[in-house]
Amino acid sequence: MKQFERKHDHDGSPYLQTDLPGLMVTRLPLLNKGTAFTAQEREEFNLTGILPPHVATLDEQLERTYENFRRAHTDLGKHMYLRSLQDRNEVLFYALLEKHLEEMTPLIYTPTVAQAVQQFSRLYRYPRGLVVSTENIDHIDRLLEQLPVPDVKLIVATDSEGILGIGDQGYGGMAICIGKLSLYTAGAGIDPATTLPVELDVGTNRQDLLDDPLYLGVRHNRLTGSEYEEFIRKFVSAVKRHFPGVVLQWEDFSKQKAFDVMETYRDELASFNDDIQGTGAVVLAGLLAAGRRTKRSLAEQVVVVHGAGAGGVGVAKQIAAGMQAQGLSSKEAWERIFVIDSRGLITADREGLDAYKKQVAADPAVTAGWTVRGDVPTMLETIRGARATALVGLSGQRGAFNEEAVRATLENTDAPIVFPLSNPTDNSEAVPEDIYRWTDGKATVATGSPFPEVDYGNMRHEIGQGNNAFIFPGVGLAAVLGGVSKVSDGMLTAAAAALAGYVDPSRLAQGTVYPPIAKLRAASRHVAVQTLEAARDEGLTTVDLPQGSLKEYVTERMWQPRYVPIRKG
């Protein structure tokens, strides 16, 4: 069911064509211009007299909308205002987001989206996306045929079991997919008319949700085992039938399922898991940028990763790939990476080790000479025994990087790297101000959520945010524009190197290893260009691309939040 078509005049000027009646046009967020419908459009669609007489410009609408946005008194209230705007007028929403990106990104995504996820059923206002549930999975083909978005190029799908910091949220995970796709458009210019958020509602094990009379998801415990696998298989098979060139991003699956689903389907269609691969790439970018600052290569670092969920394991694997790109063998790289879970250091001789953790387990021979009091080396014993130079936190454990741990790292290097990356802010492994104080300002620091600047000594440190939004929009754009057959590990490594190289030297000088969120769109374009070039070099693209730099090719194809003429079909 096509709501409209994108067309071009003989001179190349774009316009939208629809056969919908005027009032319906004002109800569809991808078509609605609000007070900005021109006099000709009002006449053609019988909107004269329905809209106010004044024909507003986009700038006038932005001024009015921002004033209304600022009247909301809480972050959640501002999130709800922006979501309502998105459901009313997408061009205006993205134009506002583009103008106030640094202020609004934390509101539409991390950290505020966590509150929206938890209260999604109670805040529900307007249908957006597709809910594939245990009640309709056998009718998946009909669901996809009836979509109001006929040309889907990018899907973000979640089963909501492993949402970072808050776990199983059932149907509420849809808010994550909506927020993520908003950043794909705001950050990388992917046309919102080609994106689809998908909630895979396989149930929830949260009894409080099942008992809540206002909960909107299916009311039973989660599918497991072969039933779960068959559900995912039916979904993927149908998506391939209806949208064979689609890019699919998996989001917020729990630990083992995240790896199983990613590995099962990554060769069937262009897909990736942002929690695993996107997180890994953005951390690798931060470490590479830190190396630009300290003049020490990644291959010289010894990294302790605290947290062995999907993110932590993904980070460890991507760091290993980065070290190998700098000349180390696989064995040499893994001898410099140590992953800690709730029991301590993960080693290959641990009994009952989860399958996904085996990939990052340390060789027991490496720890043979360490001083260890118990059966398993603790994080502090690992820092001292391995002579760690970098700490990366993805544990969700507030304060895990305490003064003793940070000072122990400082004993191993005069330029420690400390990345407490857990979200939301309350779960951060350390506070930047403390890290600078404990290291006498010598540390390179990045966090997962926004933190205020820190004045220490004679320098002001802006805290770089290791936000996946610096990676996944550019990777997604490259995959869409290239029609890639697979999102490869090489593409993710190229994305990380691109982001690391994009950081301005003046920011590096003050210890800031990521660009400002305000530069997200430019950074995403840079990442997309190098990622697409890597895909082309690997023979993964199915679209004829120009030789040499692809910057102009990518730039011309990034959607802009600007009104174009609407004509009657």
N, C-alpha and C positions, 0 to 999 in steps of 0.2 A: 504494500500500500504506500505509494509515493505521495508524500505531502507536497513536494516541490522538486524542481530540477534546477541544477546550476547550468547556465548557458552563457554564451558570449556573443556580442554583436560582431558585425563584420570588421570593426576596428579593434577587436579584442577586449572591449569593455565587458565586465561580467554583469550578469543580472540573474534574478531568480524568477522562475515561472511556476505558477500554481493555478489550479482550477478550483481551489477552495473558496467558499464565500468569505466576505470581508471580516465578519465577526469571528469566524474560526481562525482567520489569519492572525488576529490580535491575541488569540489564545494559545498559539503555538510559539514556544520560546525561540525557535530557530528562524521564524519569520517575523515575529512581532517587533515593531519599531516604537511602539508607544506613541508619544507625542511627536515623533520624528517622521511619521508618514508624510510624504510630500503631498502637495495639493492635487497633483495628477493621480497619485495612488489612492488618495481619499475618494476622489471622484470615481475612479475605476472600480474600487472595491466597496462603494456605497458606505464609506466611513465618515462622510461629511455630516456634521451634526452629532455624531457619536463621540468624536474626539474633541478636545478643546480647540478653539480657533487657531491659536498660535502654533506654527510649525517650528518645533524646537530643533536645535542642532545637537549633535552628540555631545559636544562640550557642555552645553547647557544642561543636558540630562545628567552628565557626570557630576556637575556641581551640585545639583539637587539631590542626586542619589548619595553622594558622599556625605552631605549634611545629614541625611536620614540615617545613614550607616552609623555615624558618630553618636546618634542619640541612644543607641543600644549601650547598656551599662556593664554588661559582662561579656567575656569572650564567647560563651555559648550563645548569648543573644546576638552577637555580631555574626557568628557562624550561621545562625538561623536566618538572619536578614539576608546574607549573601546567597544562601541556598534558595530562598524565596525569590530573590532577584534572578538567579540562574533559571529557575522554573518559569519565569515570566518573560525574560528578554535576554537571550544568551549573548548577543553582540554587546549589549550594555554591560552585562556581568563581566565579560572578558576584557572589555575596554577599561572598566573600573579596576579590575585585578591587575591589568598591565600597568596602570598608572600608579598603583599603590601596592606593588608586588611584595615588597619587604614587610609591610604592615599586615597584609592580608593572607600571605601564604601560611603562617602559623595558625590562622583561624579556619581556613578551609581544609587544612591537613594537620600534620603534627605540630603542636600537641593537642589542639582543641578538638580535633576529630574524634579523639578517644571518648570524650564526653558525649559527643553526638552518637557514636556507636552504641554506647551503653544505654542511651535514652531514645534510640531510634524509633521504636514502636510508639512511644509516647509523643514524639515530635513529628510523626508522619504527617505530611501535607499533600504530596503530589506524586503520582507514579513516575518513576524514572528507571530505565533499565529493564532487565529481564530476570524474573525469579524462576529458576528451574528447581523444582522440589520433588520430593518423593511422591507427591500427589499428581504431578504432571509429566514426569520424565518420560513416560511411555508415549507421550504426545509431543515430544520435542520437535519433530519436524513441522508440525502445525504451528507451534509457538514461533519458530524461526520464520516460517512463511508469512506470518501475520505481523511481523515487526513493523513499526512505523519508520524504522531506519533500514532502508532496503540495501544500502551499499556499505556494509560493515567492513572496516579495514583493521580495527583495533578493538580487542576485548580485554577487559580486566575482570577476572573471575576469582571468587573466593568461596571457601566453605566455612570461613569464619571461626575455625577452631583454634588457631594460633595467633590471634591478634596481639601484636607486641605490647607487653606490659599488662594486658587485661584478659588474655586468653579467650576462651570459648564465649562467643557473643551471639550465636545463632543468627537469626535473620538480620540483626543489627549490623553485620559486616557489610551490608550493601553500602553504608555510608563511606566505608573505606574505598570501595570501587569508584563511587561517584567522585570523591575527593581526588583520587589518583588520576582519573581521567581529566579532571579539571586542570591538573598540573601538566598533563600531556599537551593540552591545548594552550594553556597560558605560557608554558615553558618552551614548547617546541613547535607550536603552530600547527598541530594536527587538527584538521577540520572536525569540530564537534559533531557534525552531521554523520560522521563515519565511525563514531565510537559507541561502544555498548558496555555498560556495567552489568555484570552478571552475578547474582547471588545463587550459589549452589546450596540450597537449603536441604541438608540431609539430616536435620534434627539438631538437638542440643542436649548436652548432659548437665546443663545448669537447671537445677530444680526450681530456683527462684524465677527463672524465665518461664518454665513450663507451668508454674502456678500463678503467674501474673495474668489476670483477666484481659489486660490490654496488649499482651504479647501477640505479634502479628505473624510469627513463623509457624511451621508445622509443629505439632505438639507430641513429640516422641523423642526417645534417645537417639543419638547419632547412629547412622549406619556404620557397620564395621566389616572387615574382612572382604569376602567375595561380593557381598551385596554393595558395599561402597565402591569397590573396583568396577563393578558392572555399571553403576550409576555414572561414574566418571567416563567410562568407555562409551556409553550411549551419548553423553554430552559431546565428547570430542568428535565422535563419528558424525554426528549431525552437523556440527560446526563445519567440518571438512566438506560435507556434501553441499552445504548452502553457501559457505564463504571460503572456497578453497585457498585463496591467497591471504587469509586473515593472519594477523599477528596476535598471539594470545599470551597475556601475562598472568601467571598464577600468583595469587596474593594470600598471605596469612594462613597457609596450611600448617598443621602442627608437625613439628620435627620430622619423624620418619616419613609421614605421608608427603611432606613437601618434597623430599628427595625422590621418593618412589614415583610420584606423579610427574615430576620434572624429567626424570631419566626415562620413564616409560614413553613419554610423548614428544620429547624434544626433537626426535628425528622424523616424527609423523607430520608435524606442522611447525611453522616458525613460532616458537614459544620459549619463554624463560620465566624464572621465578625471581622476582625482585628482592625478596627477603634473603635469598641465598646469593644470587649472582649480582644483583644491583648493589646490595650492601657490601659484598666483597669488592666490587669495583670502586665504590666511593671511598672505602677505607684504603685500598691500594693507592688511589689517587692522592689521598692525604699523606700517606707515607712517602710517596714519590716526591710530592711537593716539599715535605719536610726535608728530604734529602737535598733538594735544590737549595734550601736555606742553610743546612749544616755542612754542605759539601761532602756528605757521606752517602754512599749508595745504599739502596735497599738491601743488597747482598751482604752488606756489613752489619746489618741490624740483627738483633736477637729479639724475637717478638713473643710476648705472652698475651694470649687471647683469653680473656675471662668471660666465659659464657659459651656453652656448647649446644645451643639450639640451632635452628636453620641458619640464622644470621652469623653466629660465631663460626660454625663449620664452613659456611660459604666464604667468610673473610679469610680463614686460615688457608683454604684452597686457592683463593685468588692471590694471596700474598706469596704462596709457593710458586704460582705461575709467574708472578712478577719477578721473583728472585731467579727463576730459571731463564727468564727473558734477559737477565743481566749476566748470564753465563754459568750459574750454578747448576749442578746436576739435581735431579729430583731428590736423591738421598741427601745431598748437601743442604738443599733448601729445607727439607723437613727436619733436619738436625738443628735448625735455627728457629723453629716455630713450635710453641708449646701451648696446648689448649687445656683450660681448666674448666671443670664442671663443679657441681655442688659437692662432689666427693674429693675433689683435688685434681691433680694432674692426670690426664687420660693417657694411659700407657697400653701398649698392645697386649700385655699379659693380664689385663684385668678380666676377671670372670664375668660373664653375662653382659658383655659390652654391646650396646646397641649397634646395629649394622652401620648406621650413618656416621657413628663416632669412630668406627674402625679406620675410616679414611684419614683421620687426623691424629691417630694415637701415636705417641712417642715410643721409640725403640727403648726398651728398658735398659739396654746397654749404655745409652746416653746418660742416664741418671745414676749409673753405678757408683760414682765417686762422691755423690752429694751427701750432705748432712741432713738426714731425715729422721724425725722422731717417731712418726707413726708408720702405718703400712703404705700410705699414699702421700707423696709430696704435696704440701699445701701451696697456695699461691706464693706466699712469702718465701718458702723454701725453694720453689721453682725459680723465682726472681734471682735469688742468691746463687743457687746451684748452676743455673743456665747462664748467669751473668747477663740478664735481660737488659736491653737498652730501650725497649718500647713496650708500653702497656696499652692494650686495646680492650675496652669494656663493652660487652654486649650481654651482660648477665641479668640486667634489671634489678640488681642488688645495690640499693642506695648505700653510698659510703664504702663500697668494696675496696676502692683504691684509697686506703687510709694513709696517714702520714708515714707510718713505718714502711709500707709497701713502696710509696713514691720515693722516700729517702733511700731505700735499698736500691732502687733503680738508678738513682743519682750516683751511688757508689760505683756503678759499673760504667758510667759514661758522663762526660761533662755536658752532653746535649740530649737529655732524655726526651722521649716522645710519650705523651700521656693523652690518650683519647678516651674519655668517658662518654660513650656514645648512646647509652640506654635512654629510651624515651618512656613516658614523658619526663619532664624536668625533675620531678620528685624521685625518679628511679636512677638518676645519674650516679655513676660510681664515684664521682668526686666533683667538687665545685672548683671552677677555674681559679678563683682567688686563692684558695688554699694551695693548689698545685704550684702556683707561682711563688707563694710564700715558702713552701717546703723546699723548693728547688732554687731559691734565691733568684728567681726570674729566668732560670736557664732552660726551662722546659718549653717544648713546642706543644701547644694544647689545642684540641678541637673537641667539640661536643656534638651530641645528637640533636638536642633541642636548643633554642636560642638562649643565650646568657648575655648579661650586660658586659660592657667593656671593663677591663681591669687596669687600674693604675698601679704599677709596681716599679720602684726605683725611679728612674727618670723617663720611663716609657709607658705609653698607653697601649694596651694589648686589646685589639678587637678579636673576639672569640669566633673563629671559623666554625661554621656549622656543617658537619659531615652528613648532609641531607641527601638521601637517595634521589631527590628531585634534580640533583646535578647530573645524574646518570640516566635514569630510565626514560625521561622524555626524549633525549637525544638518541638513545639506542632504539627506542620505539619508532622515532621518525625515520632513522636510517633503514630499519627493517621494512617499514611500510613503503618508503620511496624506492627501495631496491627490490621489492618483491622477493625478499630473501627466502630461501628454502629452509634455512636453519639459522638460529641465533647461536653462533659458535663461541667457544671460550676465547678465541682470538679476537672476536669483535668486542667482548667485554674488556679484555686487556687493552685494546686500542682505545676504548672509551675512557678507561682510567688514565692512560698516558695523556690523552687529549685534555682531560680536566686538569691534571697536574700541571701541564704546560700552559694552561690558560691563566693561572693565578698570577696576578700582577706582582712584579718584583718589590714594589713599595709595600704591599701587604705581607709578602714573605719576610721582609726586613723586620716587621713587628711581630713575627711569629704566627701569622694568619695563613693557613694552608688551603683555604677554600675561598672562592669568590663570594662577594655579597649576594644575597638572594635577589637584590635588585637587578643583578646582571644575569639572572637565570636564563632569559631568552637568548642572549648572545652566547652564553656558555653552552647552552643546549645545541645551538647551531654548530658551534665549534666541535662539540662531541659528535654530533650527527655526521658531520663531514668526514671526520677521521674514521668513525665506525663504518660508514658506508664505503669508504675507500678500502678498509680492511676486508669487508665482505666481498667487494669486487675482486680484490687480489686473491681471495680464497676460492673464487668461483661459485659463490653462494647466491649471487644476484640473478634474477630472471628478467630484469628490465634492461634495455639497452641504455647504458650510461655513457656520458662523454668521458674521454680520456683526460688524465691530469687532475687538477683540483676540481672538486665537486661543490665548492662553496656557492657559486652562482646558481647551480642547479638546485641545491637545497634551499637557498634563500628564496628563490622565485616560487617555491612550492609550499611555503609556510603560510598558513591561513592567518589573516589579519582581522581583528575585531572592528570592522568598519561596515557601515550600512551600504548596501548596493540596491539598485532599483528592483522593485517587485512588479511583475506584469501578470496580467490575466492569461491563463493558458487557453 
